[in-house]
Amino acid sequence: MTSDTLNLSFLTPEVLRPEMQAFASGFVTTLLHGGVALLMLMIGATVYSILTPYKEIQQIREGNSAAAVGYGGVIIGLAIPLAASIVASTSLREIVLWGGATILLQLFVFRMVDFLLAGLPNRMNEGEVSAAVLLVAAKLAAALLLAATVQ
C-alpha cells in the first residue's frame, strides 16, 4: 500500500470536536437533573397518597376511573411546578431546593383545593368522573400559577 491510499483522517475521534464535548457534558447533566426530578416527583406523589384519606392506588386497581383521573392530575400537577423549578435553576442543588419547595407548596395547595371544593373528593372516591375532572382542573390551574411564580 502506498501512503496516498492509506488515509487515516476518518479515525480522528469525534469526541475531540467541541460540539461533541458539549453534548457529552450536557447529556450527563440532563440525565442527572432528570433523574433527581423524577425521584422528587415520585416522592411527592407518594407523600400525596399518604396524606389523603383515600387509597387512590387501591381504588385504581379496583377499576375506579375517577380515582385514576384524580391521581393522574396529581402527578401532572406536581410535575408542572417541578419542571418550572428545573428551568429556573442553574445547579442540581437549586433543583433540589426549588423543586422541594414547589412540591411542598403544591401538596399544600392540593389540600386547600380539596377543602375549598368540599364534597368533590368524596364524589371522586365514589367513582364520579365529572367530580374528578373538576378537581383535577382546579389542581392543574393552581400548578400552572405556582409554576409561573418560580424564577
HELIX and SHEET records of a PDB file:
HELIX    1   1 SER A    9  LEU A   11  5                                   3    
HELIX    2   2 GLU A   14  LEU A   16  5                                   3    
HELIX    3   3 PRO A   18  LEU A   51  1                                  34    
HELIX    4   4 GLU A   56  ARG A   61  1                                   6    
HELIX    5   5 SER A   65  ALA A   88  1                                  24    
HELIX    6   6 LEU A   92  LEU A  116  1                                  25    
HELIX    7   7 LEU A  120  ASN A  125  1                                   6    
HELIX    8   8 VAL A  129  THR A  149  1                                  21    
END                                                                             
